[in-house]
């Protein structure tokens, strides 16, 4: 009989942990010893007055999320045609909940419209598209999302490093625990899904309680969305978009010219893209061709359409907000 060996309990525990890691798809990867995070911590300590020990403890809890990297590689705006994208946001339920939101927050929305010039229905529609009027604000830890994208998503690492810095400063300014806050896979937060830099730049204390809180306060969320659109150039009283038809072949590159309206209504009309409603001839306009269920849909996007794309740089997003706002306004005005 061979002699038996006594294995220390500490080694037994290590072996057990190793076995668990092998049995699971992957063990959690943290950012306490990631070179990018280490350099980032150095910057925050030197430039923003953070305590090194606190940051190291924080990033030791931040987890790399593979699902975030998968999600950002296939956003709906880039993978779905318009008719499928529209079906997500122009539902009876989203319209009904929007009508209820308009009724519940009528006074706040009216005040925001009076203050900013942005229609109440447009403010509500942004919140409806973003988070179902604050009901679905994201399930990811913002710290995990921004760390994953800042340090493990090279195509946009500089952008997300900046957003991570703003997030940590924001949490410090508001006395919040950064490891407890939830948001989208891209790190967007609250009712209006503001990125941290937008939160710090555009969120407002609309109810005057001393704190700009778009996490839990619908009044601040309403005022903040209105402020964002107003400061990006909203033109009160002007339309957002207009359907159009082709009276003659239009160059394809008219529909691939970016989101900013560079031509005028008169130029587009003369070239064969005719709006279905009367518009000022000198109004800046953008030619849009969207993939509808029955074929192409042609539209003119006007300056306020462009403003909505500053919230999310997608023509599909802006069109969903616009059409939802039109549905909400029609019911509210009835």
C-alpha positions as CSV (number, residue, x, y, z in Angstrom):
1,X,0.0,0.0,0.0
2,X,1.4,3.4,-1.0
3,X,1.7,6.2,1.6
4,X,-1.0,8.9,1.4
5,X,-0.1,12.7,1.1
6,X,-1.8,15.3,3.1
7,X,-2.9,18.3,0.9
8,X,-3.3,21.7,2.8
9,X,-6.8,23.0,2.8
10,X,-5.7,26.3,1.1
11,X,-4.5,24.3,-1.8
12,X,-7.7,22.3,-1.8
13,X,-9.6,25.5,-2.1
14,X,-7.5,26.8,-5.0
15,X,-8.0,23.5,-6.8
16,X,-11.7,23.7,-6.2
17,X,-11.8,27.3,-7.6
18,X,-9.7,26.2,-10.6
19,X,-12.1,23.4,-11.2
20,X,-15.1,25.7,-11.1
21,X,-13.4,28.1,-13.6
22,X,-12.8,25.1,-16.0
23,X,-16.4,24.0,-15.6
24,X,-17.9,27.4,-16.3
25,X,-17.8,29.2,-19.7
26,X,-15.5,31.8,-18.3
27,X,-14.4,33.2,-15.0
28,X,-15.1,36.9,-14.4
29,X,-12.3,39.1,-15.6
30,X,-11.7,42.3,-13.5
31,X,-9.8,45.4,-14.3
32,X,-7.5,45.7,-11.2
33,X,-4.4,44.6,-13.1
34,X,-5.4,45.6,-16.7
35,X,-2.6,47.8,-18.2
36,X,-5.1,50.2,-19.6
37,X,-7.0,50.6,-16.3
38,X,-3.7,51.1,-14.5
39,X,-2.7,53.9,-16.7
40,X,-6.2,55.4,-16.4
41,X,-6.0,55.3,-12.7
42,X,-2.7,57.2,-12.8
43,X,-4.4,59.9,-14.9
44,X,-7.4,60.2,-12.6
45,X,-5.1,60.5,-9.5
46,X,-2.9,63.1,-11.2
47,X,-5.5,65.2,-13.0
48,X,-8.7,64.8,-11.1
49,X,-7.7,64.3,-7.5
50,X,-9.0,60.8,-7.0
51,X,-7.5,58.5,-4.3
52,X,-5.5,55.7,-5.8
53,X,-6.6,53.1,-3.2
54,X,-10.3,53.8,-3.8
55,X,-9.9,53.5,-7.6
56,X,-7.9,50.3,-7.4
57,X,-10.6,48.8,-5.2
58,X,-13.3,50.0,-7.6
59,X,-11.7,48.5,-10.7
60,X,-11.1,45.3,-8.9
61,X,-14.9,45.0,-8.9
62,X,-15.4,46.1,-12.5
63,X,-16.1,43.1,-14.7
64,X,-15.4,42.6,-18.4
65,X,-18.7,41.8,-20.1
66,X,-18.5,39.9,-23.3
67,X,-22.2,40.5,-23.9
68,X,-21.5,44.2,-24.1
69,X,-18.9,43.7,-26.8
70,X,-21.4,41.6,-28.7
71,X,-24.2,44.1,-28.3
72,X,-22.2,47.1,-29.4
73,X,-21.1,45.3,-32.6
74,X,-24.7,45.0,-33.8
75,X,-26.9,48.0,-32.8
76,X,-30.4,47.9,-34.2
77,X,-29.9,51.2,-36.1
78,X,-27.2,49.5,-38.2
79,X,-28.6,46.0,-38.6
80,X,-32.4,46.5,-39.1
81,X,-34.2,48.1,-42.1
82,X,-36.6,50.9,-41.3
83,X,-39.8,48.9,-41.3
84,X,-38.4,46.5,-38.6
85,X,-36.9,49.3,-36.6
86,X,-40.2,51.2,-36.7
87,X,-42.1,48.1,-35.5
88,X,-40.0,48.1,-32.2
89,X,-41.0,51.7,-31.3
90,X,-44.4,52.4,-32.9
91,X,-46.4,49.8,-30.9
92,X,-49.8,50.3,-29.4
93,X,-48.3,49.7,-25.9
94,X,-45.6,52.4,-26.3
95,X,-48.2,54.8,-27.6
96,X,-50.6,54.0,-24.8
97,X,-47.9,54.4,-22.2
98,X,-46.9,57.7,-23.8
99,X,-50.4,59.0,-23.6
100,X,-50.5,58.1,-19.9
101,X,-47.1,59.8,-19.4
102,X,-48.3,62.9,-21.1
103,X,-51.3,63.0,-18.8
104,X,-49.4,62.3,-15.6
105,X,-46.7,64.9,-16.3
106,X,-48.8,67.4,-18.1
107,X,-47.7,70.5,-16.1
108,X,-44.0,69.6,-16.1
109,X,-44.1,68.9,-19.9
110,X,-45.9,72.2,-20.5
111,X,-43.3,74.0,-18.4
112,X,-40.5,72.4,-20.3
113,X,-42.0,73.2,-23.6
114,X,-42.5,76.8,-22.6
115,X,-38.9,77.0,-21.4
116,X,-37.2,75.3,-24.3
117,X,-39.6,75.5,-27.3
118,X,-39.4,71.7,-27.7
119,X,-42.9,70.3,-28.0
120,X,-44.1,68.1,-25.0
121,X,-44.8,65.2,-27.4
122,X,-41.3,65.3,-28.7
123,X,-39.8,65.2,-25.2
124,X,-42.1,62.4,-24.3
125,X,-41.3,60.5,-27.5
126,X,-37.5,60.7,-26.7
127,X,-38.2,59.2,-23.3
128,X,-40.5,56.6,-24.8
129,X,-37.9,55.4,-27.4
130,X,-35.1,55.5,-24.9
131,X,-36.5,53.8,-21.9
132,X,-40.3,53.3,-22.2
133,X,-40.8,56.5,-20.3
134,X,-38.3,55.5,-17.6
135,X,-39.6,52.0,-17.1
136,X,-36.6,50.2,-18.7
137,X,-33.4,52.1,-18.0
138,X,-30.8,49.3,-18.4
139,X,-29.6,46.2,-16.6
140,X,-25.8,46.6,-16.9
141,X,-23.6,48.0,-14.2
142,X,-22.4,51.3,-15.8
143,X,-19.0,50.7,-14.3
144,X,-18.7,47.3,-16.1
145,X,-20.1,48.7,-19.4
146,X,-17.7,51.7,-19.6
147,X,-14.7,49.8,-18.3
148,X,-15.3,47.0,-20.9
149,X,-15.6,49.5,-23.7
150,X,-12.8,51.8,-22.5
151,X,-10.2,49.0,-22.2
152,X,-11.4,46.2,-24.4
153,X,-13.1,47.9,-27.4
154,X,-10.3,49.5,-29.4
155,X,-12.5,51.0,-32.1
156,X,-13.9,53.5,-29.7
157,X,-11.6,53.2,-26.6
158,X,-10.8,57.0,-26.4
159,X,-14.4,57.9,-26.4
160,X,-15.4,55.5,-23.7
161,X,-12.3,56.4,-21.6
162,X,-13.6,59.9,-21.6
163,X,-17.1,58.8,-20.7
164,X,-15.7,56.6,-17.9
165,X,-13.8,59.6,-16.5
166,X,-17.0,61.7,-16.6
167,X,-18.9,58.9,-14.9
168,X,-16.6,58.7,-12.0
169,X,-16.5,62.5,-11.6
170,X,-20.3,62.6,-11.8
171,X,-20.7,59.9,-9.1
172,X,-18.3,61.9,-6.9
173,X,-20.2,65.1,-7.5
174,X,-23.5,63.5,-6.6
175,X,-22.3,61.4,-3.8
176,X,-23.2,58.1,-5.5
177,X,-21.6,54.7,-5.4
178,X,-20.3,54.2,-9.0
179,X,-20.4,50.4,-8.6
180,X,-24.2,50.4,-7.8
181,X,-25.5,52.4,-10.8
182,X,-27.2,50.6,-13.8
183,X,-27.6,51.6,-17.4
184,X,-27.4,50.4,-21.0
185,X,-24.7,48.3,-22.5
186,X,-23.0,51.5,-23.7
187,X,-23.1,53.2,-20.3
188,X,-26.1,55.4,-21.0
189,X,-28.1,56.3,-17.9
190,X,-31.5,57.2,-16.5
191,X,-34.8,58.1,-18.1
192,X,-33.2,59.8,-21.0
193,X,-30.2,57.5,-21.4
194,X,-27.6,60.3,-21.1
195,X,-24.0,59.4,-21.5
196,X,-22.0,60.7,-18.5
197,X,-20.6,63.7,-20.4
198,X,-24.1,64.6,-21.5
199,X,-25.4,64.2,-18.0
200,X,-22.8,66.6,-16.7
201,X,-23.4,69.1,-19.5
202,X,-27.2,69.0,-20.1
203,X,-29.0,67.5,-17.1
204,X,-30.9,70.2,-15.2
205,X,-32.6,70.4,-11.8
206,X,-36.0,71.2,-13.3
207,X,-38.0,70.9,-10.1
208,X,-35.6,73.0,-8.0
209,X,-34.8,70.4,-5.3
210,X,-31.1,71.1,-5.5
211,X,-30.1,68.0,-7.6
212,X,-30.2,67.2,-11.3
213,X,-31.4,63.6,-11.0
214,X,-32.4,61.9,-14.2
215,X,-32.1,58.4,-12.5
216,X,-35.3,58.7,-10.5
217,X,-36.8,62.1,-11.0
218,X,-39.1,62.4,-14.1
219,X,-39.3,66.2,-13.8
220,X,-35.6,66.5,-14.1
221,X,-35.6,63.9,-16.9
222,X,-38.2,65.9,-18.8
223,X,-36.4,69.2,-18.3
224,X,-33.0,67.6,-19.2
225,X,-34.2,66.2,-22.5
226,X,-35.8,69.5,-23.4
227,X,-32.6,71.3,-22.5
228,X,-30.5,68.9,-24.6
229,X,-32.6,69.4,-27.7
230,X,-32.8,73.2,-27.2
231,X,-29.1,73.6,-26.8
232,X,-28.5,71.6,-29.9
233,X,-30.5,74.1,-32.0
234,X,-34.2,73.1,-31.8
235,X,-36.2,75.6,-33.8
236,X,-39.6,76.2,-32.1
237,X,-42.6,76.0,-34.3
238,X,-40.8,74.4,-37.2
239,X,-41.6,70.9,-38.5
240,X,-39.3,67.9,-38.1
241,X,-39.8,66.0,-41.4
242,X,-42.1,65.6,-44.3
243,X,-42.9,62.7,-46.6
244,X,-41.9,63.1,-50.2
245,X,-42.3,61.4,-53.6
246,X,-40.0,61.0,-56.6
247,X,-41.1,63.1,-59.6
248,X,-37.8,62.3,-61.3
249,X,-34.7,60.1,-60.7
250,X,-32.7,61.5,-57.9
251,X,-28.9,60.8,-57.5
252,X,-28.2,58.0,-55.1
253,X,-25.6,60.1,-53.3
254,X,-28.3,62.5,-52.2
255,X,-29.4,59.8,-49.8
256,X,-25.9,59.1,-48.5
257,X,-24.8,62.6,-47.7
258,X,-24.8,62.4,-43.9
259,X,-27.3,63.6,-41.4
260,X,-26.9,67.4,-41.6
261,X,-29.3,69.1,-44.1
262,X,-27.0,70.6,-46.7
263,X,-29.5,71.3,-49.5
264,X,-32.7,73.4,-49.5
265,X,-36.2,72.3,-50.1
266,X,-36.2,74.1,-53.4
267,X,-33.0,72.3,-54.6
268,X,-34.5,68.9,-53.6
269,X,-37.8,69.7,-55.3
270,X,-36.1,70.9,-58.5
271,X,-34.1,67.7,-58.5
272,X,-37.2,65.5,-58.3
273,X,-37.8,64.9,-54.6
274,X,-41.1,66.6,-53.9
275,X,-42.4,67.1,-50.3
276,X,-46.0,66.1,-49.7
277,X,-46.6,69.3,-47.6
278,X,-45.9,72.9,-48.2
279,X,-42.4,73.9,-46.9
280,X,-40.4,77.1,-47.1
281,X,-38.3,76.9,-50.3
282,X,-35.2,78.1,-48.5
283,X,-35.5,75.7,-45.6
284,X,-32.4,73.4,-45.2
285,X,-33.4,69.8,-45.9
286,X,-31.9,66.3,-46.0
287,X,-33.0,63.6,-48.5
288,X,-34.0,60.3,-46.9
289,X,-34.7,56.9,-48.5
290,X,-35.9,54.4,-45.9
291,X,-36.5,50.7,-46.5
292,X,-40.3,50.3,-45.9
293,X,-42.2,47.1,-45.9
294,X,-43.7,47.8,-49.3
295,X,-40.6,49.5,-50.8
296,X,-38.6,52.7,-50.4
297,X,-40.1,55.5,-48.3
298,X,-38.9,59.0,-49.2
299,X,-38.7,61.8,-46.7
300,X,-37.2,65.3,-46.2
301,X,-35.5,65.7,-42.9
302,X,-35.5,69.3,-41.7
303,X,-33.3,71.1,-39.1
304,X,-35.3,69.8,-36.2
305,X,-34.8,66.3,-37.5
306,X,-31.1,66.9,-37.4
307,X,-31.3,68.1,-33.8
308,X,-32.9,64.8,-32.8
309,X,-30.0,62.9,-34.5
310,X,-27.7,64.8,-32.1
311,X,-29.3,62.7,-29.4
312,X,-28.6,59.5,-31.3
313,X,-26.7,59.8,-34.6
314,X,-29.1,57.7,-36.6
315,X,-31.8,58.7,-39.1
316,X,-33.8,55.7,-38.1
317,X,-33.8,56.8,-34.4
318,X,-34.8,60.3,-35.3
319,X,-37.6,59.1,-37.5
320,X,-38.9,56.8,-34.8
321,X,-38.9,59.7,-32.3
322,X,-40.7,61.9,-34.8
323,X,-43.4,59.4,-35.7
324,X,-44.0,58.5,-32.1
325,X,-44.3,62.2,-31.2
326,X,-46.8,62.7,-34.0
327,X,-48.9,59.8,-32.7
328,X,-48.8,61.2,-29.1
329,X,-49.6,64.7,-30.2
330,X,-52.5,63.6,-32.3
331,X,-54.1,61.9,-29.3
332,X,-53.2,64.7,-26.9
333,X,-54.7,67.3,-29.2
334,X,-57.9,65.3,-29.9
